[in-house]
C-alpha cells in the first residue's frame, strides 16, 4: 500500500530545543492532486517505453513497488542552524 501520511518536524536551532514545528502531511491529498498530471503523462509514458525497449506494465509495477517501499522512511537532517525530520507512515 502506498504511504498516505507523513510528518515533517522542524527545529530552528540546536540551542532552542523547546521550539519545534510539527506539520502532519496527508499524502493522499498529494496523490489526488498528482492524479490529473499522471493521467496526462501516461500516453507519453507508453510511447517512450518501446523507444527505450522497456515493457510498460513492468515499469509501472516497479514504480508501484517503489512507492510502496517508501513506508516507514525516516529522513533526518541536522545542522547548527536547523534540524528537519521527515517521517513517512
N, C-alpha and C positions, 0 to 999 in steps of 0.2 A: 504494500500500500504506500502511495506517495505521501510525504510528510504534509500535514495540514496546519501545523502551528510552529512558531519559533519565538524565541525570546532574545531580545537584544538588550544588554546591560552596559551602561556607560558610566565610568567614574572619572571625573575631571582632574584627578591628580592622585599620586600615591599618598601624599600627606593628608589629603582631605578624605579619609575613608568613610566619614559619616554620610557624605552626599553620594547617592547612586541613583541614576536614572534607569528605570526598568521598563522596557516597552514590549508588550506582547504583540506579536505579528501574526494575524490569521492568514496563513499561506493559501487557504482555499480561496480567499478573495484574489490573491495574486494569480492563482491558476485560472480563475474565471475571467480576469482581465486579460490574461495572455491568450485565452482561447480564440478570440477572433483573429489575432495575429498568426497563430498557429494554423488556423483553417486556411488563411490566405497563403501561407508559406508551404502548405502541404503539396500542392501541384508542382511547385518549383522543386521541392524535395524529390518527388517521384520522377521528375525529368533529369535531375542531377545524378541520381543513383545509378542508372545504367551507364551514364557517361564515365563514372568512376568504377564501374564493374562491381557495384555493391547491391545486394538484394535488399529492396526497400523494407520488407517486413522484418528481416533480421536486424536492420539498422534501427527501426522503430522499437523492436523488442529490447535491443541493447540500451537504447535511450530510456525506456521504461525501467529497466533494471538499474540503471544509473540513478534515476530519480528515487527509486525505492531504497537504494543503498544510502541515501542522504540522511535517513532517520538516525537518530542518536549521534549526530555530528556536533562536536563542540569545537569552536574556534576561539582562542583567547589571544589577544594582542595587548601587550603591556609596554609602556614606556614611562618616562618621568612625567610627561605632560598629561597622559590619559591612559585609561585601561578600558578595553572593549571586549565583551564576551558575547558570542553568538551561539545559541543552543537550539538545534532543530529537533523537534519532538517527532 
